[in-house]
Amino acid sequence: QVQLVESGGGLVQPGGSLRLSCAASGSIFKSLRMAWYRQAPGKERDLVAAITQGGSTYYAGAMKGRFTISRDNAENTVYLQMNSLQPEETAVYYCNAQPPLQRCWGQGTQVTVSS
């Protein structure tokens, strides 16, 4: 079982930046492909970005070029640097494995983009 704790969310103006962190417990972290997901009010949870065990990355749609996912296997932590944020990206952001471990969803971290 992996426990995941997200942090770093907050209120940011359009065009601003945030860096999210996800601390994972458990020795299996290093063996997992990890990802960030987000869920806006009234919408389904969507994949934002993913990173393999070796550091190869994938970004969904418009996130490419603005978001950067990274990981520190020594610290069991995954990061998401988000730049040029837009109001439509207001959501709760979660980290999990890819594909997700259904029993391991954390509380997420709220990101609100508003002026």
C-alpha positions in Angstrom: 0.0 0.0 0.0 1.2 3.5 -0.9 0.1 6.6 0.9 0.2 9.8 -1.1 0.1 13.3 0.3 -0.2 16.3 -2.0 0.7 19.8 -1.2 1.6 23.2 -2.7 -1.8 24.3 -4.0 -3.3 27.7 -3.5 -4.7 30.8 -5.1 -2.8 32.2 -8.0 -3.6 34.9 -10.6 -4.0 34.0 -14.3 -0.5 33.6 -15.8 1.0 32.7 -12.5 2.9 29.6 -11.3 2.7 27.0 -8.7 4.8 24.0 -7.7 3.0 21.0 -6.4 4.6 18.2 -4.3 3.5 14.7 -3.7 5.1 12.7 -0.9 4.8 9.0 -1.1 5.3 6.4 1.5 6.4 2.8 0.8 9.4 1.3 -0.9 7.5 0.5 -4.1 7.5 4.1 -5.1 10.6 3.7 -7.2 9.0 0.9 -9.2 5.9 3.0 -10.0 5.2 5.1 -13.0 3.7 8.2 -11.3 1.3 10.8 -12.6 -0.6 14.0 -11.7 -4.3 14.2 -12.2 -6.9 16.9 -11.7 -10.6 17.2 -11.2 -12.5 20.3 -11.8 -15.9 20.9 -10.2 -18.6 18.7 -11.9 -16.0 17.0 -14.2 -14.2 13.8 -14.3 -10.6 13.3 -13.0 -8.2 13.7 -15.9 -4.6 12.8 -16.4 -2.3 15.9 -16.4 1.2 14.5 -16.7 3.1 11.2 -16.0 6.7 10.2 -15.4 8.3 6.8 -15.7 10.6 5.2 -13.2 13.5 6.3 -15.3 12.3 9.9 -15.8 10.6 9.9 -19.2 7.7 12.2 -19.2 4.3 12.6 -20.8 2.0 15.6 -20.9 -1.7 15.8 -21.8 -2.9 18.3 -24.3 -2.3 22.0 -23.5 -0.1 21.3 -20.5 2.9 20.5 -22.7 5.3 23.3 -22.6 3.8 24.9 -19.5 3.9 22.1 -16.9 6.9 20.0 -15.8 6.7 16.8 -13.9 9.7 15.5 -12.1 10.5 13.0 -9.4 13.1 12.4 -6.7 13.3 8.7 -6.0 15.6 9.2 -3.0 12.9 11.4 -1.4 9.9 9.4 -2.7 8.5 12.6 -4.0 6.9 13.7 -7.3 6.6 17.4 -8.3 4.5 19.3 -10.8 5.7 22.8 -11.8 2.9 24.7 -13.4 3.4 27.9 -15.3 1.0 30.2 -17.2 -2.0 28.9 -15.3 -5.4 29.8 -16.6 -8.8 30.0 -14.7 -10.1 26.9 -16.4 -7.3 25.0 -14.7 -8.9 25.5 -11.3 -9.2 22.0 -9.9 -8.2 19.6 -7.2 -4.8 18.1 -8.2 -4.0 14.6 -7.2 -0.9 12.3 -7.6 -1.1 8.6 -8.0 0.5 5.8 -10.0 -0.4 5.4 -13.7 -2.6 3.5 -14.0 -3.9 4.7 -10.7 -4.0 2.6 -7.5 -7.7 3.0 -6.7 -7.2 2.5 -3.0 -4.4 5.1 -2.8 -6.0 8.4 -3.8 -5.0 11.1 -1.4 -6.9 14.3 -0.5 -5.4 16.3 -3.3 -4.4 19.9 -3.3 -6.7 22.7 -4.4 -5.5 25.0 -7.1 -7.5 28.1 -7.8 -6.7 30.4 -10.7 -8.5 33.7 -10.3 -7.9 37.4 -10.4 
